[in-house]
Amino acid sequence: MKKGVLLLLLGLAVAAAAYGCVYFVCTSSARRLERSSKPELAWLKEEFNLSDSEFQRISELHAAYLPQCAEMCRQVEAQNQRVRALLAATNQMTAEIQSAIAESARLRGLCQRNMLDHFYQVSRTMPPAQGRRYLEWVQERTFLPSQGMMSEP
């Protein structure tokens, strides 16, 4: 009986150690990226095989774009709140609601234009083949009709 319990405990210890080793090996690249100086961009350097100078330039572009992006997000959210308030105040379409919806669309379009311009700047910093692949990747995730209201249920 003692031999069976000892064998079971030994088997559990070996299984736990094996799991720990596999987990450590499988997550090493993610942990390395997380420890980098710019973890939000580290995946980009690895995925698109960027040199240190290319990565540095992209990091600078990213840092320059962040305040513009944050301001745009603030404006979009403020407009969304305005639309919500207008919708809550009535049960019919009004000229003010129409105007607010048009302004929301204008802001979203401006946001997309700015974002796409940023993506183009980033792509031009990369080697040509990687830049094309990057543009395909970001366009697929940000500008395809399958996003938002156009997606099927």
N, CA, C and O atoms as a GROMACS GRO file, in nm:
protein
  612
    1MET      N    1   0.081  -0.119   0.000
    1MET     CA    2   0.000   0.000   0.000
    1MET      C    3   0.086   0.126   0.000
    1MET      O    4   0.062   0.219  -0.077
    2LYS      N    5   0.189   0.127   0.090
    2LYS     CA    6   0.277   0.242   0.097
    2LYS      C    7   0.351   0.261  -0.035
    2LYS      O    8   0.378   0.373  -0.078
    3LYS      N    9   0.384   0.151  -0.098
    3LYS     CA   10   0.456   0.157  -0.225
    3LYS      C   11   0.368   0.220  -0.332
    3LYS      O   12   0.417   0.298  -0.414
    4GLY      N   13   0.240   0.189  -0.334
    4GLY     CA   14   0.147   0.244  -0.432
    4GLY      C   15   0.128   0.395  -0.413
    4GLY      O   16   0.127   0.470  -0.510
    5VAL      N   17   0.114   0.437  -0.288
    5VAL     CA   18   0.098   0.580  -0.258
    5VAL      C   19   0.225   0.656  -0.296
    5VAL      O   20   0.219   0.765  -0.354
    6LEU      N   21   0.340   0.597  -0.263
    6LEU     CA   22   0.468   0.659  -0.296
    6LEU      C   23   0.484   0.671  -0.447
    6LEU      O   24   0.529   0.773  -0.498
    7LEU      N   25   0.447   0.566  -0.517
    7LEU     CA   26   0.454   0.567  -0.663
    7LEU      C   27   0.359   0.672  -0.723
    7LEU      O   28   0.395   0.741  -0.818
    8LEU      N   29   0.239   0.682  -0.668
    8LEU     CA   30   0.143   0.783  -0.713
    8LEU      C   31   0.196   0.924  -0.690
    8LEU      O   32   0.188   1.008  -0.779
    9LEU      N   33   0.250   0.950  -0.572
    9LEU     CA   34   0.306   1.082  -0.541
    9LEU      C   35   0.425   1.113  -0.631
    9LEU      O   36   0.439   1.226  -0.678
   10LEU      N   37   0.509   1.016  -0.655
   10LEU     CA   38   0.624   1.034  -0.744
   10LEU      C   39   0.576   1.065  -0.886
   10LEU      O   40   0.631   1.152  -0.953
   11GLY      N   41   0.474   0.994  -0.930
   11GLY     CA   42   0.418   1.018  -1.064
   11GLY      C   43   0.360   1.158  -1.075
   11GLY      O   44   0.378   1.225  -1.177
   12LEU      N   45   0.288   1.202  -0.971
   12LEU     CA   46   0.233   1.338  -0.970
   12LEU      C   47   0.344   1.443  -0.972
   12LEU      O   48   0.333   1.545  -1.040
   13ALA      N   49   0.450   1.419  -0.897
   13ALA     CA   50   0.562   1.513  -0.893
   13ALA      C   51   0.630   1.521  -1.029
   13ALA      O   52   0.665   1.630  -1.074
   14VAL      N   53   0.650   1.407  -1.094
   14VAL     CA   54   0.711   1.406  -1.227
   14VAL      C   55   0.620   1.477  -1.328
   14VAL      O   56   0.669   1.553  -1.411
   15ALA      N   57   0.491   1.453  -1.320
   15ALA     CA   58   0.396   1.518  -1.411
   15ALA      C   59   0.397   1.670  -1.390
   15ALA      O   60   0.396   1.745  -1.486
   16ALA      N   61   0.399   1.714  -1.265
   16ALA     CA   62   0.402   1.858  -1.236
   16ALA      C   63   0.531   1.920  -1.285
   16ALA      O   64   0.530   2.030  -1.340
   17ALA      N   65   0.642   1.851  -1.267
   17ALA     CA   66   0.771   1.902  -1.315
   17ALA      C   67   0.773   1.909  -1.467
   17ALA      O   68   0.822   2.006  -1.524
   18ALA      N   69   0.720   1.807  -1.533
   18ALA     CA   70   0.714   1.807  -1.679
   18ALA      C   71   0.627   1.921  -1.730
   18ALA      O   72   0.663   1.989  -1.825
   19TYR      N   73   0.512   1.942  -1.665
   19TYR     CA   74   0.424   2.053  -1.703
   19TYR      C   75   0.497   2.185  -1.687
   19TYR      O   76   0.492   2.270  -1.776
   20GLY      N   77   0.564   2.203  -1.575
   20GLY     CA   78   0.639   2.327  -1.550
   20GLY      C   79   0.745   2.352  -1.655
   20GLY      O   80   0.761   2.465  -1.701
   21CYS      N   81   0.816   2.247  -1.694
   21CYS     CA   82   0.919   2.262  -1.797
   21CYS      C   83   0.858   2.299  -1.932
   21CYS      O   84   0.907   2.389  -2.000
   22VAL      N   85   0.752   2.230  -1.970
   22VAL     CA   86   0.686   2.260  -2.098
   22VAL      C   87   0.631   2.402  -2.096
   22VAL      O   88   0.645   2.475  -2.194
   23TYR      N   89   0.568   2.440  -1.987
   23TYR     CA   90   0.513   2.575  -1.975
   23TYR      C   91   0.624   2.679  -1.986
   23TYR      O   92   0.609   2.779  -2.056
   24PHE      N   93   0.734   2.656  -1.916
   24PHE     CA   94   0.846   2.750  -1.917
   24PHE      C   95   0.902   2.765  -2.058
   24PHE      O   96   0.930   2.877  -2.101
   25VAL      N   97   0.920   2.656  -2.129
   25VAL     CA   98   0.975   2.661  -2.265
   25VAL      C   99   0.876   2.727  -2.361
   25VAL      O  100   0.916   2.810  -2.443
   26CYS      N  101   0.750   2.692  -2.351
   26CYS     CA  102   0.650   2.744  -2.445
   26CYS      C  103   0.620   2.892  -2.424
   26CYS      O  104   0.578   2.960  -2.518
   27THR      N  105   0.641   2.944  -2.306
   27THR     CA  106   0.612   3.085  -2.281
   27THR      C  107   0.736   3.172  -2.278
   27THR      O  108   0.727   3.291  -2.248
   28SER      N  109   0.852   3.116  -2.308
   28SER     CA  110   0.976   3.194  -2.298
   28SER      C  111   0.978   3.311  -2.395
   28SER      O  112   1.023   3.420  -2.358
   29SER      N  113   0.930   3.293  -2.518
   29SER     CA  114   0.933   3.406  -2.613
   29SER      C  115   0.837   3.516  -2.569
   29SER      O  116   0.869   3.634  -2.582
   30ALA      N  117   0.720   3.480  -2.518
   30ALA     CA  118   0.625   3.582  -2.471
   30ALA      C  119   0.681   3.656  -2.350
   30ALA      O  120   0.665   3.778  -2.340
   31ARG      N  121   0.746   3.586  -2.261
   31ARG     CA  122   0.805   3.651  -2.144
   31ARG      C  123   0.919   3.743  -2.184
   31ARG      O  124   0.937   3.850  -2.126
   32ARG      N  125   0.998   3.701  -2.284
   32ARG     CA  126   1.107   3.785  -2.334
   32ARG      C  127   1.052   3.913  -2.395
   32ARG      O  128   1.104   4.022  -2.371
   33LEU      N  129   0.946   3.902  -2.475
   33LEU     CA  130   0.885   4.020  -2.536
   33LEU      C  131   0.831   4.114  -2.429
   33LEU      O  132   0.842   4.235  -2.442
   34GLU      N  133   0.773   4.058  -2.325
   34GLU     CA  134   0.714   4.138  -2.218
   34GLU      C  135   0.821   4.217  -2.142
   34GLU      O  136   0.794   4.325  -2.090
   35ARG      N  137   0.942   4.162  -2.135
   35ARG     CA  138   1.050   4.230  -2.064
   35ARG      C  139   1.121   4.334  -2.150
   35ARG      O  140   1.207   4.406  -2.100
   36SER      N  141   1.088   4.343  -2.278
   36SER     CA  142   1.157   4.438  -2.366
   36SER      C  143   1.122   4.581  -2.328
   36SER      O  144   1.029   4.605  -2.252
   37SER      N  145   1.198   4.676  -2.383
   37SER     CA  146   1.178   4.817  -2.348
   37SER      C  147   1.044   4.871  -2.398
   37SER      O  148   0.989   4.963  -2.337
   38LYS      N  149   0.992   4.816  -2.505
   38LYS     CA  150   0.862   4.858  -2.560
   38LYS      C  151   0.780   4.731  -2.586
   38LYS      O  152   0.768   4.688  -2.701
   39PRO      N  153   0.724   4.672  -2.480
   39PRO     CA  154   0.654   4.544  -2.498
   39PRO      C  155   0.535   4.551  -2.593
   39PRO      O  156   0.501   4.451  -2.656
   40GLU      N  157   0.470   4.668  -2.604
   40GLU     CA  158   0.354   4.678  -2.693
   40GLU      C  159   0.395   4.670  -2.840
   40GLU      O  160   0.311   4.644  -2.926
   41LEU      N  161   0.524   4.692  -2.869
   41LEU     CA  162   0.573   4.685  -3.007
   41LEU      C  163   0.669   4.570  -3.030
   41LEU      O  164   0.706   4.542  -3.145
   42ALA      N  165   0.711   4.502  -2.925
   42ALA     CA  166   0.813   4.398  -2.938
   42ALA      C  167   0.772   4.289  -3.036
   42ALA      O  168   0.855   4.236  -3.109
   43TRP      N  169   0.645   4.254  -3.037
   43TRP     CA  170   0.596   4.152  -3.129
   43TRP      C  171   0.622   4.194  -3.274
   43TRP      O  172   0.650   4.109  -3.359
   44LEU      N  173   0.613   4.324  -3.301
   44LEU     CA  174   0.631   4.376  -3.436
   44LEU      C  175   0.773   4.351  -3.484
   44LEU      O  176   0.795   4.311  -3.598
   45LYS      N  177   0.869   4.376  -3.396
   45LYS     CA  178   1.010   4.354  -3.431
   45LYS      C  179   1.034   4.208  -3.466
   45LYS      O  180   1.103   4.176  -3.562
   46GLU      N  181   0.976   4.121  -3.386
   46GLU     CA  182   0.996   3.978  -3.408
   46GLU      C  183   0.919   3.928  -3.531
   46GLU      O  184   0.974   3.854  -3.613
   47GLU      N  185   0.794   3.966  -3.542
   47GLU     CA  186   0.708   3.918  -3.651
   47GLU      C  187   0.758   3.962  -3.788
   47GLU      O  188   0.750   3.887  -3.885
   48PHE      N  189   0.810   4.086  -3.796
   48PHE     CA  190   0.851   4.140  -3.924
   48PHE      C  191   1.002   4.149  -3.940
   48PHE      O  192   1.053   4.217  -4.030
   49ASN      N  193   1.075   4.080  -3.852
   49ASN     CA  194   1.221   4.070  -3.861
   49ASN      C  195   1.288   4.206  -3.881
   49ASN      O  196   1.364   4.226  -3.975
   50LEU      N  197   1.258   4.298  -3.791
   50LEU     CA  198   1.310   4.434  -3.804
   50LEU      C  199   1.447   4.446  -3.740
   50LEU      O  200   1.476   4.383  -3.638
   51SER      N  201   1.531   4.530  -3.800
   51SER     CA  202   1.660   4.560  -3.740
   51SER      C  203   1.637   4.655  -3.622
   51SER      O  204   1.527   4.708  -3.605
   52ASP      N  205   1.741   4.674  -3.543
   52ASP     CA  206   1.727   4.765  -3.429
   52ASP      C  207   1.695   4.907  -3.474
   52ASP      O  208   1.614   4.975  -3.411
   53SER      N  209   1.757   4.952  -3.583
   53SER     CA  210   1.731   5.089  -3.630
   53SER      C  211   1.589   5.102  -3.686
   53SER      O  212   1.524   5.204  -3.664
   54GLU      N  213   1.540   5.000  -3.756
   54GLU     CA  214   1.402   5.003  -3.805
   54GLU      C  215   1.304   5.004  -3.688
   54GLU      O  216   1.206   5.078  -3.688
   55PHE      N  217   1.333   4.921  -3.590
   55PHE     CA  218   1.246   4.916  -3.472
   55PHE      C  219   1.248   5.048  -3.397
   55PHE      O  220   1.144   5.093  -3.348
   56GLN      N  221   1.363   5.109  -3.386
   56GLN     CA  222   1.374   5.238  -3.318
   56GLN      C  223   1.290   5.343  -3.390
   56GLN      O  224   1.219   5.420  -3.325
   57ARG      N  225   1.298   5.348  -3.522
   57ARG     CA  226   1.220   5.446  -3.599
   57ARG      C  227   1.070   5.420  -3.583
   57ARG      O  228   0.993   5.515  -3.568
   58ILE      N  229   1.029   5.295  -3.585
   58ILE     CA  230   0.888   5.262  -3.566
   58ILE      C  231   0.843   5.299  -3.426
   58ILE      O  232   0.731   5.347  -3.407
   59SER      N  233   0.928   5.278  -3.327
   59SER     CA  234   0.896   5.317  -3.190
   59SER      C  235   0.877   5.467  -3.180
   59SER      O  236   0.788   5.514  -3.109
   60GLU      N  237   0.959   5.544  -3.252
   60GLU     CA  238   0.944   5.690  -3.254
   60GLU      C  239   0.814   5.730  -3.321
   60GLU      O  240   0.743   5.819  -3.272
   61LEU      N  241   0.781   5.665  -3.433
   61LEU     CA  242   0.654   5.694  -3.500
   61LEU      C  243   0.536   5.663  -3.408
   61LEU      O  244   0.439   5.739  -3.402
   62HIS      N  245   0.546   5.552  -3.339
   62HIS     CA  246   0.440   5.510  -3.247
   62HIS      C  247   0.423   5.613  -3.134
   62HIS      O  248   0.311   5.653  -3.102
   63ALA      N  249   0.534   5.655  -3.076
   63ALA     CA  250   0.529   5.753  -2.968
   63ALA      C  251   0.469   5.885  -3.016
   63ALA      O  252   0.395   5.951  -2.943
   64ALA      N  253   0.501   5.924  -3.139
   64ALA     CA  254   0.447   6.048  -3.194
   64ALA      C  255   0.298   6.036  -3.225
   64ALA      O  256   0.224   6.133  -3.214
   65TYR      N  257   0.255   5.916  -3.263
   65TYR     CA  258   0.115   5.895  -3.300
   65TYR      C  259   0.023   5.881  -3.178
   65TYR      O  260  -0.094   5.917  -3.185
   66LEU      N  261   0.073   5.830  -3.068
   66LEU     CA  262  -0.010   5.803  -2.951
   66LEU      C  263  -0.091   5.924  -2.902
   66LEU      O  264  -0.210   5.908  -2.877
   67PRO      N  265  -0.032   6.042  -2.886
   67PRO     CA  266  -0.113   6.156  -2.839
   67PRO      C  267  -0.223   6.192  -2.939
   67PRO      O  268  -0.335   6.225  -2.898
   68GLN      N  269  -0.193   6.186  -3.066
   68GLN     CA  270  -0.294   6.215  -3.170
   68GLN      C  271  -0.406   6.112  -3.162
   68GLN      O  272  -0.524   6.147  -3.172
   69CYS      N  273  -0.371   5.987  -3.145
   69CYS     CA  274  -0.470   5.879  -3.136
   69CYS      C  275  -0.556   5.897  -3.010
   69CYS      O  276  -0.678   5.882  -3.015
   70ALA      N  277  -0.492   5.928  -2.898
   70ALA     CA  278  -0.566   5.946  -2.773
   70ALA      C  279  -0.663   6.063  -2.785
   70ALA      O  280  -0.776   6.054  -2.736
   71GLU      N  281  -0.622   6.171  -2.848
   71GLU     CA  282  -0.711   6.285  -2.866
   71GLU      C  283  -0.828   6.249  -2.956
   71GLU      O  284  -0.942   6.288  -2.930
   72MET      N  285  -0.801   6.174  -3.061
   72MET     CA  286  -0.908   6.132  -3.152
   72MET      C  287  -1.007   6.042  -3.077
   72MET      O  288  -1.128   6.057  -3.093
   73CYS      N  289  -0.956   5.950  -2.996
   73CYS     CA  290  -1.043   5.862  -2.917
   73CYS      C  291  -1.128   5.944  -2.821
   73CYS      O  292  -1.246   5.914  -2.800
   74ARG      N  293  -1.069   6.048  -2.761
   74ARG     CA  294  -1.143   6.133  -2.670
   74ARG      C  295  -1.257   6.202  -2.743
   74ARG      O  296  -1.369   6.210  -2.692
   75GLN      N  297  -1.229   6.253  -2.862
   75GLN     CA  298  -1.332   6.321  -2.941
   75GLN      C  299  -1.444   6.225  -2.982
   75GLN      O  300  -1.562   6.259  -2.974
   76VAL      N  301  -1.406   6.106  -3.025
   76VAL     CA  302  -1.506   6.007  -3.065
   76VAL      C  303  -1.594   5.969  -2.947
   76VAL      O  304  -1.716   5.960  -2.961
   77GLU      N  305  -1.534   5.948  -2.831
   77GLU     CA  306  -1.612   5.911  -2.713
   77GLU      C  307  -1.704   6.025  -2.669
   77GLU      O  308  -1.818   6.001  -2.630
   78ALA      N  309  -1.655   6.147  -2.675
   78ALA     CA  310  -1.739   6.262  -2.640
   78ALA      C  311  -1.858   6.270  -2.735
   78ALA      O  312  -1.970   6.298  -2.692
   79GLN      N  313  -1.834   6.247  -2.862
   79GLN     CA  314  -1.944   6.251  -2.959
   79GLN      C  315  -2.041   6.135  -2.936
   79GLN      O  316  -2.162   6.151  -2.949
   80ASN      N  317  -1.987   6.018  -2.901
   80ASN     CA  318  -2.075   5.904  -2.869
   80ASN      C  319  -2.165   5.936  -2.750
   80ASN      O  320  -2.283   5.902  -2.750
   81GLN      N  321  -2.110   6.002  -2.650
   81GLN     CA  322  -2.191   6.040  -2.535
   81GLN      C  323  -2.298   6.141  -2.575
   81GLN      O  324  -2.411   6.135  -2.525
   82ARG      N  325  -2.264   6.231  -2.664
   82ARG     CA  326  -2.363   6.330  -2.711
   82ARG      C  327  -2.476   6.259  -2.783
   82ARG      O  328  -2.593   6.290  -2.761
   83VAL      N  329  -2.442   6.163  -2.870
   83VAL     CA  330  -2.545   6.088  -2.943
   83VAL      C  331  -2.633   6.011  -2.845
   83VAL      O  332  -2.755   6.011  -2.858
   84ARG      N  333  -2.571   5.945  -2.746
   84ARG     CA  334  -2.649   5.870  -2.646
   84ARG      C  335  -2.748   5.962  -2.575
   84ARG      O  336  -2.864   5.926  -2.555
   85ALA      N  337  -2.701   6.078  -2.537
   85ALA     CA  338  -2.789   6.172  -2.465
   85ALA      C  339  -2.904   6.218  -2.554
   85ALA      O  340  -3.018   6.227  -2.509
   86LEU      N  341  -2.875   6.247  -2.680
   86LEU     CA  342  -2.981   6.288  -2.773
   86LEU      C  343  -3.083   6.177  -2.795
   86LEU      O  344  -3.203   6.202  -2.799
   87LEU      N  345  -3.033   6.054  -2.808
   87LEU     CA  346  -3.123   5.940  -2.830
   87LEU      C  347  -3.210   5.914  -2.707
   87LEU      O  348  -3.327   5.877  -2.720
   88ALA      N  349  -3.153   5.935  -2.590
   88ALA     CA  350  -3.229   5.911  -2.467
   88ALA      C  351  -3.338   6.016  -2.445
   88ALA      O  352  -3.433   5.993  -2.371
   89ALA      N  353  -3.324   6.131  -2.510
   89ALA     CA  354  -3.418   6.241  -2.486
   89ALA      C  355  -3.540   6.239  -2.577
   89ALA      O  356  -3.629   6.322  -2.561
   90THR      N  357  -3.545   6.145  -2.671
   90THR     CA  358  -3.657   6.145  -2.765
   90THR      C  359  -3.684   6.004  -2.816
   90THR      O  360  -3.607   5.911  -2.791
   91ASN      N  361  -3.795   5.992  -2.888
   91ASN     CA  362  -3.826   5.862  -2.950
   91ASN      C  363  -3.845   5.879  -3.101
   91ASN      O  364  -3.911   5.797  -3.165
   92GLN      N  365  -3.786   5.984  -3.156
   92GLN     CA  366  -3.796   6.006  -3.301
   92GLN      C  367  -3.669   6.073  -3.352
   92GLN      O  368  -3.592   6.134  -3.277
   93MET      N  369  -3.649   6.060  -3.482
   93MET     CA  370  -3.534   6.120  -3.546
   93MET      C  371  -3.552   6.272  -3.547
   93MET      O  372  -3.659   6.324  -3.582
   94THR      N  373  -3.446   6.341  -3.508
   94THR     CA  374  -3.449   6.488  -3.510
   94THR      C  375  -3.332   6.538  -3.593
   94THR      O  376  -3.239   6.463  -3.623
   95ALA      N  377  -3.337   6.663  -3.630
   95ALA     CA  378  -3.227   6.723  -3.705
   95ALA      C  379  -3.098   6.720  -3.622
   95ALA      O  380  -2.989   6.702  -3.676
   96GLU      N  381  -3.112   6.739  -3.493
   96GLU     CA  382  -2.996   6.738  -3.405
   96GLU      C  383  -2.933   6.598  -3.399
   96GLU      O  384  -2.810   6.585  -3.398
   97ILE      N  385  -3.015   6.494  -3.396
   97ILE     CA  386  -2.963   6.356  -3.398
   97ILE      C  387  -2.894   6.330  -3.531
   97ILE      O  388  -2.786   6.272  -3.535
   98GLN      N  389  -2.956   6.371  -3.641
   98GLN     CA  390  -2.895   6.352  -3.772
   98GLN      C  391  -2.759   6.421  -3.779
   98GLN      O  392  -2.662   6.365  -3.831
   99SER      N  393  -2.752   6.541  -3.727
   99SER     CA  394  -2.626   6.615  -3.726
   99SER      C  395  -2.522   6.544  -3.639
   99SER      O  396  -2.405   6.536  -3.676
  100ALA      N  397  -2.565   6.495  -3.525
  100ALA     CA  398  -2.472   6.426  -3.434
  100ALA      C  399  -2.421   6.296  -3.496
  100ALA      O  400  -2.303   6.262  -3.481
  101ILE      N  401  -2.507   6.225  -3.566
  101ILE     CA  402  -2.465   6.102  -3.633
  101ILE      C  403  -2.366   6.135  -3.744
  101ILE      O  404  -2.267   6.064  -3.761
  102ALA      N  405  -2.392   6.240  -3.818
  102ALA     CA  406  -2.299   6.282  -3.924
  102ALA      C  407  -2.163   6.320  -3.866
  102ALA      O  408  -2.059   6.287  -3.923
  103GLU      N  409  -2.165   6.388  -3.753
  103GLU     CA  410  -2.038   6.425  -3.688
  103GLU      C  411  -1.965   6.301  -3.639
  103GLU      O  412  -1.842   6.294  -3.648
  104SER      N  413  -2.038   6.204  -3.587
  104SER     CA  414  -1.976   6.078  -3.544
  104SER      C  415  -1.908   6.010  -3.662
  104SER      O  416  -1.795   5.962  -3.651
  105ALA      N  417  -1.977   6.006  -3.775
  105ALA     CA  418  -1.920   5.943  -3.894
  105ALA      C  419  -1.796   6.020  -3.941
  105ALA      O  420  -1.697   5.959  -3.981
  106ARG      N  421  -1.802   6.151  -3.936
  106ARG     CA  422  -1.687   6.232  -3.977
  106ARG      C  423  -1.566   6.203  -3.888
  106ARG      O  424  -1.454   6.187  -3.938
  107LEU      N  425  -1.589   6.197  -3.758
  107LEU     CA  426  -1.480   6.170  -3.664
  107LEU      C  427  -1.421   6.030  -3.684
  107LEU      O  428  -1.299   6.013  -3.683
  108ARG      N  429  -1.508   5.930  -3.703
  108ARG     CA  430  -1.458   5.794  -3.728
  108ARG      C  431  -1.378   5.789  -3.857
  108ARG      O  432  -1.274   5.724  -3.863
  109GLY      N  433  -1.425   5.858  -3.961
  109GLY     CA  434  -1.351   5.862  -4.087
  109GLY      C  435  -1.215   5.929  -4.071
  109GLY      O  436  -1.116   5.882  -4.126
  110LEU      N  437  -1.211   6.039  -3.997
  110LEU     CA  438  -1.085   6.107  -3.971
  110LEU      C  439  -0.991   6.017  -3.891
  110LEU      O  440  -0.871   6.012  -3.919
  111CYS      N  441  -1.045   5.948  -3.795
  111CYS     CA  442  -0.966   5.854  -3.715
  111CYS      C  443  -0.907   5.744  -3.804
  111CYS      O  444  -0.788   5.713  -3.793
  112GLN      N  445  -0.988   5.687  -3.891
  112GLN     CA  446  -0.939   5.583  -3.981
  112GLN      C  447  -0.833   5.638  -4.076
  112GLN      O  448  -0.733   5.571  -4.103
  113ARG      N  449  -0.854   5.757  -4.127
  113ARG     CA  450  -0.757   5.818  -4.217
  113ARG      C  451  -0.624   5.837  -4.147
  113ARG      O  452  -0.518   5.804  -4.201
  114ASN      N  453  -0.627   5.892  -4.025
  114ASN     CA  454  -0.505   5.913  -3.948
  114ASN      C  455  -0.434   5.781  -3.916
  114ASN      O  456  -0.312   5.771  -3.925
  115MET      N  457  -0.514   5.681  -3.881
  115MET     CA  458  -0.458   5.550  -3.849
  115MET      C  459  -0.392   5.488  -3.973
  115MET      O  460  -0.282   5.434  -3.965
  116LEU      N  461  -0.460   5.497  -4.085
  116LEU     CA  462  -0.404   5.442  -4.208
  116LEU      C  463  -0.277   5.516  -4.249
  116LEU      O  464  -0.182   5.453  -4.295
  117ASP      N  465  -0.274   5.647  -4.232
  117ASP     CA  466  -0.153   5.723  -4.261
  117ASP      C  467  -0.039   5.676  -4.172
  117ASP      O  468   0.074   5.662  -4.218
  118HIS      N  469  -0.068   5.651  -4.045
  118HIS     CA  470   0.033   5.599  -3.953
  118HIS      C  471   0.083   5.462  -3.999
  118HIS      O  472   0.203   5.435  -3.998
  119PHE      N  473  -0.010   5.376  -4.039
  119PHE     CA  474   0.030   5.243  -4.087
  119PHE      C  475   0.120   5.255  -4.209
  119PHE      O  476   0.217   5.181  -4.222
  120TYR      N  477   0.088   5.346  -4.300
  120TYR     CA  478   0.172   5.367  -4.418
  120TYR      C  479   0.311   5.415  -4.377
  120TYR      O  480   0.411   5.368  -4.431
  121GLN      N  481   0.318   5.507  -4.282
  121GLN     CA  482   0.449   5.554  -4.235
  121GLN      C  483   0.530   5.438  -4.176
  121GLN      O  484   0.649   5.423  -4.206
  122VAL      N  485   0.465   5.357  -4.095
  122VAL     CA  486   0.534   5.242  -4.035
  122VAL      C  487   0.581   5.146  -4.145
  122VAL      O  488   0.694   5.098  -4.140
  123SER      N  489   0.497   5.119  -4.242
  123SER     CA  490   0.533   5.023  -4.348
  123SER      C  491   0.653   5.072  -4.429
  123SER      O  492   0.735   4.991  -4.473
  124ARG      N  493   0.664   5.204  -4.448
  124ARG     CA  494   0.776   5.258  -4.525
  124ARG      C  495   0.907   5.250  -4.448
  124ARG      O  496   1.014   5.263  -4.506
  125THR      N  497   0.900   5.228  -4.317
  125THR     CA  498   1.019   5.214  -4.234
  125THR      C  499   1.076   5.072  -4.246
  125THR      O  500   1.193   5.049  -4.216
  126MET      N  501   0.994   4.979  -4.288
  126MET     CA  502   1.033   4.838  -4.298
  126MET      C  503   1.094   4.808  -4.434
  126MET      O  504   1.080   4.886  -4.528
  127PRO      N  505   1.163   4.694  -4.444
  127PRO     CA  506   1.204   4.648  -4.577
  127PRO      C  507   1.078   4.631  -4.664
  127PRO      O  508   0.973   4.595  -4.610
  128PRO      N  509   1.086   4.656  -4.795
  128PRO     CA  510   0.966   4.657  -4.879
  128PRO      C  511   0.874   4.534  -4.865
  128PRO      O  512   0.753   4.550  -4.853
  129ALA      N  513   0.930   4.415  -4.866
  129ALA     CA  514   0.845   4.295  -4.856
  129ALA      C  515   0.774   4.289  -4.721
  129ALA      O  516   0.657   4.253  -4.714
  130GLN      N  517   0.846   4.323  -4.616
  130GLN     CA  518   0.785   4.320  -4.483
  130GLN      C  519   0.683   4.432  -4.469
  130GLN      O  520   0.580   4.414  -4.404
  131GLY      N  521   0.710   4.548  -4.531
  131GLY     CA  522   0.615   4.658  -4.527
  131GLY      C  523   0.484   4.621  -4.594
  131GLY      O  524   0.377   4.655  -4.544
  132ARG      N  525   0.491   4.552  -4.708
  132ARG     CA  526   0.369   4.507  -4.775
  132ARG      C  527   0.293   4.407  -4.689
  132ARG      O  528   0.171   4.414  -4.679
  133ARG      N  529   0.366   4.316  -4.628
  133ARG     CA  530   0.302   4.216  -4.541
  133ARG      C  531   0.237   4.283  -4.420
  133ARG      O  532   0.128   4.246  -4.379
  134TYR      N  533   0.305   4.382  -4.364
  134TYR     CA  534   0.250   4.457  -4.251
  134TYR      C  535   0.121   4.528  -4.292
  134TYR      O  536   0.022   4.522  -4.220
  135LEU      N  537   0.122   4.595  -4.407
  135LEU     CA  538   0.002   4.665  -4.452
  135LEU      C  539  -0.114   4.568  -4.473
  135LEU      O  540  -0.228   4.599  -4.436
  136GLU      N  541  -0.088   4.453  -4.532
  136GLU     CA  542  -0.193   4.353  -4.548
  136GLU      C  543  -0.248   4.312  -4.413
  136GLU      O  544  -0.369   4.299  -4.396
  137TRP      N  545  -0.159   4.292  -4.317
  137TRP     CA  546  -0.199   4.247  -4.184
  137TRP      C  547  -0.286   4.351  -4.116
  137TRP      O  548  -0.393   4.317  -4.064
  138VAL      N  549  -0.244   4.479  -4.114
  138VAL     CA  550  -0.322   4.580  -4.043
  138VAL      C  551  -0.451   4.615  -4.116
  138VAL      O  552  -0.553   4.642  -4.053
  139GLN      N  553  -0.447   4.614  -4.249
  139GLN     CA  554  -0.569   4.644  -4.324
  139GLN      C  555  -0.674   4.537  -4.302
  139GLN      O  556  -0.792   4.568  -4.291
  140GLU      N  557  -0.632   4.413  -4.295
  140GLU     CA  558  -0.725   4.303  -4.271
  140GLU      C  559  -0.792   4.316  -4.134
  140GLU      O  560  -0.908   4.280  -4.118
  141ARG      N  561  -0.719   4.369  -4.038
  141ARG     CA  562  -0.772   4.377  -3.902
  141ARG      C  563  -0.840   4.510  -3.870
  141ARG      O  564  -0.909   4.521  -3.768
  142THR      N  565  -0.824   4.611  -3.955
  142THR     CA  566  -0.880   4.742  -3.921
  142THR      C  567  -0.975   4.800  -4.024
  142THR      O  568  -1.057   4.885  -3.989
  143PHE      N  569  -0.967   4.758  -4.150
  143PHE     CA  570  -1.046   4.826  -4.252
  143PHE      C  571  -1.136   4.736  -4.336
  143PHE      O  572  -1.199   4.783  -4.430
  144LEU      N  573  -1.142   4.611  -4.304
  144LEU     CA  574  -1.227   4.521  -4.383
  144LEU      C  575  -1.373   4.539  -4.347
  144LEU      O  576  -1.405   4.571  -4.233
  145PRO      N  577  -1.463   4.518  -4.443
  145PRO     CA  578  -1.606   4.532  -4.415
  145PRO      C  579  -1.658   4.433  -4.312
  145PRO      O  580  -1.770   4.449  -4.263
  146SER      N  581  -1.581   4.330  -4.278
  146SER     CA  582  -1.628   4.233  -4.178
  146SER      C  583  -1.621   4.290  -4.037
  146SER      O  584  -1.665   4.226  -3.942
  147GLN      N  585  -1.568   4.410  -4.023
  147GLN     CA  586  -1.561   4.475  -3.892
  147GLN      C  587  -1.689   4.550  -3.862
  147GLN      O  588  -1.752   4.603  -3.953
  148GLY      N  589  -1.729   4.554  -3.737
  148GLY     CA  590  -1.842   4.637  -3.694
  148GLY      C  591  -1.975   4.594  -3.748
  148GLY      O  592  -2.007   4.476  -3.749
  149MET      N  593  -2.055   4.691  -3.795
  149MET     CA  594  -2.192   4.668  -3.836
  149MET      C  595  -2.203   4.582  -3.962
  149MET      O  596  -2.308   4.523  -3.988
  150MET      N  597  -2.097   4.574  -4.039
  150MET     CA  598  -2.104   4.500  -4.164
  150MET      C  599  -2.091   4.348  -4.143
  150MET      O  600  -2.119   4.271  -4.235
  151SER      N  601  -2.051   4.306  -4.024
  151SER     CA  602  -2.030   4.162  -4.002
  151SER      C  603  -2.162   4.089  -3.993
  151SER      O  604  -2.263   4.144  -3.949
  152GLU      N  605  -2.159   3.965  -4.037
  152GLU     CA  606  -2.280   3.882  -4.034
  152GLU      C  607  -2.294   3.817  -3.897
  152GLU      O  608  -2.194   3.792  -3.830
  153PRO      N  609  -2.416   3.791  -3.855
  153PRO     CA  610  -2.435   3.728  -3.724
  153PRO      C  611  -2.387   3.584  -3.720
  153PRO      O  612  -2.397   3.519  -3.616
   0.00000   0.00000   0.00000
